[in-house]
Amino acid sequence: MLDPKGKQVGKYQASYTVKAGEQDLHTFQLKNPQLWSPDKPQLYTVQLTVKSGADTFVRTEKVGFRHIEFVEKGPFKLNSQRLLLRGTHRHEDHAGVVAAMTEPMIRQEMRMMKEMGVNFIRLGHYQQSHIVLQQCDSLGIVVWEEIPWCRGGLGGKIYQEQGRRMLTNMVQQHYNHPSVIIWGLGNENDWPGDFPEFNKEKIRTYMKELNALSHQLDPARYTAIRRCDFCKDIVDVYSPSIWAGWYRGVYTDYKEVSEKEFQGVKRFLHVEWGGDSHAGRHSENPDNALAKISSAQRADERAGDASLFGGSARVSKDGDWSETYLCNLVDWHLKEQETMPWLSGTAYWPFKDFSTPVRPDNPVPYMNQKGVVERDFTKKEAYYVFQSYWTTKPMARIYGHSWPVRWGDKGKQKMIKVYSNCEQAELFVNGKSYGVKKRNSQDFPAAGLHWTVPFVGGQNQVRVVARQGKQTVQDEISFRYQTQKWDKPTRLTLEKTGEADGLTTVEVKLFDAQGVQCLDAANWVHFSLAGAGKLHDDLGTSSGSRKVQAYNGRAIIRLEAQAGKTAVAAQSPGLETVLLTL
């Protein structure tokens, strides 16, 4: 055995016959081990060499030592110190490869999570690659890993036996990973309709079997499930369904609802929260939909709430799906989590947009768009909101890097938000300073780093200088400010806007009869290609889909073109098709 610096701290050598099924060959005693944590993920190396005649087998594995505790009616502790679990979820899916992600892709994804400030991840909803666990060990990310008993109640004998086998395999294969703290036994098992029978007592009986099996295989770790209230007393840790400001209620309900749920269980951990956002779509009035939601509609999530049609008012159905709204929702949740000393932690759902067969009507069809990065790793604005709360390396991000045109009345004061973890920041608009503001996490939005300033018609330049002690970081954006009002869209335009790395970018825009760009237009746009070349259109992203909803009256796509031999068309229902020959 080698310590984290490569120094040998234990050795054992013997010659004897290994019996079939024998597991405990030797036990090391290690005094005062260096403890593993998200800040210092100290890993020891265990190397096993087995020789038999001329054959030699060598196995090397990394291990770590730490102590975990979910305090009853309290927070989570790692190595006897409170650790607020700041988490997200990982689903194996990526643009162009779907579930066949390469090792470099997996490593990049895990690094991006760590750089966002994540110290906790739920792997939803199935056992994942050993590479993912190795990355969590080395980066310092604690893990909830679970078997794919997901929704639908309970199947028959073969189904149940497979569940036991998957749990056994997962625990035995990943037992030595210090990052793993929870074995997840199920997800949304209260969801009826997937099987002919939905019997709560049978589900409870099976959940008890899995819980006992998990503790038999691994007495040192906790068990957990998400959203199955009639089983919440069985497992060690429970997560209810709280989607404040998306599927139910408004985001300012979050703390009150969480406190209520916390009182009903031994150990509370909130996994899955957030909302969808269509990358590139922004709003001057993102919270408008909240006014439609009455206090009577702020109860628990109900069947059908995820639908885009019918039922009571909810932001998921009636909101604008803008990045602006999602940033507000995330911002509110994170500021509240800093004032909840009893909270063990949360996990945002999910880190990255992913494909799904049940959402054909989303702005990018068949995509769950709740990620803080797109399906090709393009960061959305919400990524930087998390960074501003969860990281210590100085950063600053002016909201709106993908918002080329803002709008409003001439001379109207408009808000500029800066997401930063620095203690203070100074804003400059068109070269004029609008003062220094100090960061205060409880001053919503953007932790007090928000300014109300006038824009000039046409181009505007915005710059921020943020300071943390003697360190400074800067960010800047430019955009056009439009004061002209528009009517409904009556025509499209299509033009080439760029070329790089062998790909041509084309952009469609929507205008009214007076030639004013319709900056809130969300019309469906269909791209097609004729002649030589290829559309990059099956990526499941806002800029890589043949069919997509417009974002602020525009949409782009990239393609491979041959000069004079490629034609691109854009269509939108009720409008005349436009054609561009490249």
N, C-alpha and C positions, 0 to 999 in steps of 0.2 A: 504493500500500500504506500502511495506517495501523497504528501500533503499538497495544498494548493500551489506551493512554490516548487514542487517537484522533489522534495526531500523525502527519502524513505522513512516511514514511521512504523512499518510492520512487515514481517516476512514469515512465511511458514512453508516448510518443505517436508514431504513424507512420501513414502512408497507403500501403497496398499491397493487392494482391489476395491473399486467403487461398485457398490451394489445398485441394481436397478431401482430407481425411484428415490435413492438417497439424496438428501438435499443439504444437510448441515455437515460440511466437510471440516470447517474450522471456524472458530469465532475469535475475532480480534477485540481487544479492549483498548480503546483510545481515550486517553485522559485529556481533558480540557481542549476538545476539538474547536477549530475555528468555525464559527456558526455561519450558516447560509442565510442570506436575506436579499431582498430586492436591491438594496444599496450595495451590498457586498456579497455577490453570489459565489461564496467560497466552495470549491469542489475538490474532493479528494479523488485519486485515481486508484482503482482496484484492478490488478492484472492477474488473471488466472492462466497458468500454463499446465496443460495436461499432456503427458507423454505416454504412449503405448507402443512399445517396440520402436520402429523407425518413424512412427507418426507423431506429430506434435500439433496440438490445438491451443491457440492463444486467444483469450477473450479479455478485452479491456472495457471497463465501465466507469463512468463518473458517478460519484455519490456525494451527498451533502448531509449535514447534520443541522437540525433546527427543531424547535418546539412550537407546536401550534395549539391554540385554544380559542374556540368560539365561546365566549362567556355567556352563560345563561342570562337572558334579559340584558345583554350588553354587547360590547364591541368584539372585534377579533384581535387576538394577541399573537404576535410572532416573537419568539424568544423573550417572552414575558413583557413585551412592550406593545402598546396599542398600535396597530397598523390599519389605517383606513384603506380598504380594498378599492382600488380605482381601476375598474375593469371594462372589458369589452368582450365580444364574442368572435370566434373564428369559424367560418364555414368554408369547406374546400371547394372553391369555385373561382374561375378567373376568365377574363376575356380571351377568346381564341382557343382555350384549352379545356374549358369547363372544369371537371374534377381532376384532370390529369396535370396538375400543377407540377412544375419541375422543382428540383431542390433549390436552385437559385431564387426562384419565385417565392418559395416558402420562407427562405431566409430573409429576403427583402421585406416581405410582409411582416415578419416578426420584428425586424429592426424598426420598421415604421411605427409599429405599435409602441415599442419601448421609447422611441423618440417623441411620441405623443404624450408620454408620461404614464403609460399603463404599468401597473404592478400586479394585475390579476386578469385572468382570462378564463372564460367558460368555453369549452370546446363543444359546440352544438351541431348536431345532437348525436354523436357517435365517436367511437374510438378513432384517434387520428394517428398520423405517421409518427414514428419514433423521432424523426427529425424535428417535429414541432415540439415534442417534450424535451429534446436535447437543447433546443434553442431557449425554451423557458428556463431550463436549469442554468444555462450559461449567462443569459441576459438578466435573470432575476425576476421572473414572472410566476406568481403562484397560480395553480390550475385547479379548476373544477372540470373533470373529465367524466363523460357519461355514456351509457349504452343507449342505442336507438329505440327505446320504448317511447315512442313519441306520438301522442294523440291517439284517439280511436278506442280507448278502453282496453280490452283484453281479447287476444285470440285464443286458439285452442291449445291442446297438449303440446304439439310440435312447436308452436309459437312460443309457449312459455319455457320449454326446455332450451330453445335457442337463446332466449333472454338470459337464462342462468349461465349458459355456456359463454355468452359474450361477456357477461360480468366477470366470470372466472378468468377468462383469457385476459381481459383488460387489466385486472388487478395483478395477476401474476406477471404479465409482461412489463408493466409500468411501475411495479412496486418500489423499485430502487430510485425513482426520480424524486429528489427533494422538493421539486416544484409542486407536485401533486398534493393537495390538501383535502380534496373532496372527491368521492365517487358518486356520480349522479346516477340515480336509479330510474328517472323518468321525466317526461315533459308533457304537460297538458293532457294527462291521462283521464281528465274529467270531460273530454271532448266526445260526445256521443255521435253515433251515426256511421262509423267506419266498419262496425261489425253488427250482425243481426241482433246480438244481445249486448245490453249495457247494464251490468250488474255491479253496483258499488261494493257490495260485500266481497264478491269474487276478486275485484280489483284490489281491495284492501288486503285480502288474504295473500295474494301474489306479491304485493308490495312488502308485506311483512317477511315473506320468504326471501326476497332479494335483500332486504335490510339485514336479516340475520346472516345470510351468506356473505355479504360484504364485510360484516364485522368478524365473521369467522376467518375469512381470508386475510383481513387486515384490521386488527383491533385498534390501530393507532390513528386511523383517519376517520373523517366524518362522512356521513351519507346525507344526500340532499335530493329534493325534487323541486320543480317549478310548476305552479298552478295546478293543484289538485287538492282543494281544501279538505275534502273528506279523508285525505291520507296525511294531512300535515302533522298529525300527532305521532306518526310512525317513524319518520326519519329524524336525523339529528338537527338538520338545518332546513328551513323552509323559505321559499320565495313565492309570494303571491303575485298576481298579475296587476301591475300598476302602470297604466299608460296615461298619466295625467297630461292633458293638453294634446292628446292625439286621438286614441280610440274612445276616451271618455274624459269629460270635464275640461278644466283649463289647467295650464301648467303651474299656476300659483296654488293649486290644491295639493301639490306633491307632498309637502311636509306633513300636512294634516292627515292625509290618507295613509302615509307610511307609518306615522305614529300609531294610528288605529290598528294597522295590521301587525305592527311590532308587539302590541299588547296581547295578541292572540296566539303567539307561538313561543316556544322556549328560546329558539335562536333564529333571528331574522336576517336574511340577506336578500337584497333586491336585485335580481337579474332580469334583464329585458325591460328597457324603457327607451324612449326617443320618438322618432317620427321620420316620415319619408321627406326627401327633398330632391327636386329635379335640378341636377347640376347645371349652373348657368342661369337659373331663374331667380330673380331678385324682386323685392317689393318695397315700395315707399310706405305701405301701410300693412305690414305683415300680420298684425294681430286682429284684423277686421273680423275674422271668423269667430273669435272668442265671444263677441257680442251676441251671437246667435244661440249660445249655450246657456240654458237656465240652470239654477242650482239643483233642480229636480233631475237633471240629466248628468249629474256628477257621481253616480253610483258606480258599482263594480262593472268591469267589462262584461258585455253580454254577447251571446251568439249573434253573429251578423255584423258586429261593429267594425270588422275589417273590410266589409264591403264598401264599394264606392257608390252604392245606390241604396235608397230607401232608409227607413228608420229615422231615429231622432238626429238632431243636429250634432255633429262632431267634426273636429278639425280634419281628421283623416278623409272625410267626405266633402266638407264644405270649405276647407282651407285652400290656399293657393299653392301649396307644395313648394314654396320658395326656400332657398337657402337662408334667407333673412329670418323667416319664422323659425326654422330649425335652430339657428344660432341663438335666438332668444330663449327657446325652450331649453336647450342645453345649458346656456348661461345661467338660467334660473335654477335648474336642478343642481348645478355644481356649486353655486353660491349657498344654497340651502344645506347641502351635504357638509359644508364646513361648520355648520351650527348645530349638528346632530351628534353629540358625544356618545350616544348609545348605538350609533349606526356601525355595523360591521363592514358594510361596503355595498357597492353596486356594480353592475356591468351593463354598459350600453349595448343595445342590439341594433345591428352588428357592426363590425369594423368596416366591412366592405360590402357594396352592393352585390347581390347574387341573383342567379336565375331561379325562376320558380314557375311551375305550370299553372298556378292558381291566380295569377294577376295579369290577365291579358289586356286590361284596360289602363294600366299604369302609363304615365307619360313616356317611359321606355317600356314597351310591352314585354310582359313576362319577366319583369325584373322587380325584385324587392329593392327599393331605393332608399332604405334607411341608413345605409353606410355613411361614414364620414370620409370615405374615399370611394371613387368610382371603381368599376370592375377591372379597370386597367391600372390601378394605383394612383390615378389623378386625384389629388387632394381637394376635397370640398372645403368651404370656409369653416365648417364646424370643427374640422381637425385642429385648427388654430385656437378655437375656444377652449378645447380640452388642454392644449399645450399651455395656454395662459394660466390655467389653474394647477396643472399637475407637474410642470417641469420647473427646474431651477436655472438652467442655462438661459441667460437673457435672450428674450425674443420679443418681437413686436410685429403685428400684422394689422394693417388698415383693412377694414371690411370692404369688399367689393372689387377684388382683382379681376373677376370675370364679369364685371358689370360695366359695359362700355358706354351706356347712355343712361343717365338719371333724368328724372323729370319733375316738374312742379311749376308753380307760378313764379313769375319774375319777381325777384327780391325776397322770396320766401326763405325763411330760415330752415335749414335742413340738417339732419343729424349725421355726424361722422363718428363711427365707432372704431376704437383701436383695441385689439386684444393683445395684452402683454402681461408678462409676469414681473416686469420692472416696477420699482417703487414710484416712479413718476415719468411723465411724458409731456412733450411740447408739440403742439400741432401747428403746421403752416399750410395755409391755403392760398394759392397763387402768390406765394412769396411773403405773405403777411402772417405774423405769429398771432395765434388765438389763445396763447397762454399755456402755462404749465398746470397739469392736474396730477394729483396724487392717487395712486391705486388704492381702492378700498373694495374688497370683495363683496361687501354688502350694499354697495351703491350700484344698483342695476340700472341700465345694462352696462356690459363691458367693464365691470368692476370700477366704475367711476371715470374711466377713460373715454368719455363721450363729450362731444362738443356740438353745439348748434350754431351753424355758420351760414352766411349767404354764399350762393354760387353765382357766377356770371354766365350769361347765355353763351353757349359754345364750349370750348375746351377749358377744363379746370385741372390744376395740378395740386395734389395733396401730398404732404410729407410729414412724417412723425419722427421725432428723435426721442428715444426712451433711454432712461438712465437707471442703472443699478449700481450704486456706489460710484466707482471710477469708470465703470464700463458703460459704453453707449451702444445702442443698436438703432438702425434706421429702416424705414420702409416708405415707399411712395407709390402712388397710382395716379393715373390721369383718366378723365372721362369727359364726355360731352354732356352738357346740361340742356335739356329740351324744354322750352316753355310753351311750345305750340300744342294745342289740344288736338286729339284725333277722334275720328269716328270709327265705325267698324271696318275691318280689312276688306279691300276690294280688289287688290292685285298683289302679285308677287314679283320680286326681282331675284336674279341669280347671278352671282359673280364670283370670279376667282379671287381669293384673298391671300393666298400664300403658297409657297412651295418649299419643301425641305425633306431631306432624306428620301428622295424619290417619290414623295407623296404630294399631291396637289390638294389644297383645301378650297372648297367652294362654300359659299354662304347664301342662304335664302333669307329675304326679309319681307315683312308684310307691311303694306301701306294702305291708307284710306284713299278716298276719291280725290282728295286735295294734295296727295303726295306726302302726307305726314306719316312717319313711321309709327306703327301701333305698338307701343312699348309694353302693353300688358297682354298682347295677343298670345293665346295658348293653343292656336289652331293645330290640327294634325298636319304634318308635312310628310310627303312620300317622295323619296329620292329613287331614281332609276338611271341606268346607264345603257348606252347603245354603242356598238362599234368595239374597238380595241380597248383594253384596260380592265380594271376591276375596282368595284366599290369596296371599301373596308366597312362592311355594313352588318356583320353579325357579332359585334363585340359587346352588345348590351350596355352601351354607354350613351351619354347624351350627344356625343359627337361621332358615334360609330354605329348608328342604327338606320336602316332603310326607312323605317316608319318611326316617327318621333313627334312628340308635342313641341311646339315652339317655346323658346325661353326668351321672354321680353321681345316678342315679335321677330325672332330670328332663329336659325338653326344651321349648323354646319355639318359637313361630312368630308371625309378624306378618301382619295382614290388614287389608283395608278392609272396614268393617262399616257397616250401616245399622240404627239403633236399632229393635229389635223385629222385624227382618226377616232377621237373620243368625243361623245356627246353625253351631257348630263341633263336630266330633266327633274323638275320639282313640281309636285302637285299638292293642292290642298282642296278639300271638298268645297264646291261652290265657287272656286276661283279658277281663272284660266291658267293652264299649264305653261311653265316657262322652260326654255331650252337654252343650254349653253354649250357651244362647240369649243373644244380646247385644242 
